[in-house]
Structure formats: C-alpha cells, structure tokens
Amino acid sequence: MLLRFLSGLGIYVNKTDLFFWGESVMSESTENELNAYLSDEELRQALELLFFAYRDFTGEPDAILAGDGFGRAHHRVIYFVKRNPGITVNRLLGILKITKQSLSRVLGQLVREGYINQETDAGDRRRRILALTDKGDALEGRLTDCQSARIGRAYKAAGAEAVQGFKAVLTQIINADDRARFTGGGPHTD
C-alpha cells in the first residue's frame, strides 16, 4: 500500500530504499513511523483535514467574490495575474490547466468590468499580455489578505518545523511534472 500510495503521488519509491524529497535514505525507524501515517484511517483523516481546511480557506474569499458576481475561477485568474506581472494568456492557461473557453469567459468578464487590462504584445501581436488594474489589485489584496491571515495564524500555532513539513507534503501532492511551477516566490514557470 505504501508503494502504491507514494507512486500515485509521483514520489520515487524503491522497495529496498525509500527516498523522500530525493535527499536522504530513511532509517528503518523513520520508515516505520511513516508507515503508521499511511494506514487507511490516517489517509482518510488527511483527506478530511484537506477538505475542511480548503472549505474554510476559501469561505471568506468566496463571500467577497460573490459580492462582485465572481467565483473561484475569477480568484485564480486574479491571483496568478498578480503573481506574474505581464503574463500572457497562454502562460496563464498553462498554470491554471483549464480550457481556453473557460478562461475566455472568466477573463472576458474581468476585462469588461475593469479588473484586468489585456494588451497586445508589441513583439508578437498574437500574444495578449495581462495586468491587474487598480481595481483588480484592490480585489486581489482583499482576497489574499484574508487567506494570508488564516495561514499566518495556522503557521504561528503549528510552529516552524510543522510549516516546513506542511510545505513538503503539499509539494509532493502536486503532480511531479508541475512542481517546477511553484517557485517559492518568483513568477511561475512554463
């Protein structure tokens, strides 16, 4: 079960050596401790924690977005346009992994209502460059502030070691071929 679970997450697993993060071989006692967290019950508890955390993490922003007639897709677009100044529509599609039609609907509304500017790239007229307007920047700030406050409270309560473990687990949940998109602070890669 351990091998199947970790392989499903895209984590390299060898039956004789278990590598986590690709940095060090786990001792037998460490592997036994990890196995205790891989029981069906422990994994179900993790699923429930993710469900409830996501529900509460998105609850306040959902209410803010609803006031403007927006949803979570609008939030994701606004967030990643903010994090990647001058992002092209194609790069945004790659990050969000949604269809052009879905992005077109959401992006069109955000442009029409003055949250995002969309300009043609002077170097390649086929490309469209996106940037938040002042109105979009203000909305992004309100959304990010409430989510940052929630995460900040959780980080403070859990402690530095737990924060590192949390980031490690979330990184491993991301599909292996997409992990490079998370840069830890800089613009996201293609």
Helices and strands as residue ranges (DSSP letters): H 2-8, E 19-20, E 24-25, H 28-36, H 40-67, H 72-83, H 89-96, H 100-112, E 116-120, E 128-132, H 134-158, H 160-173, G 176-181
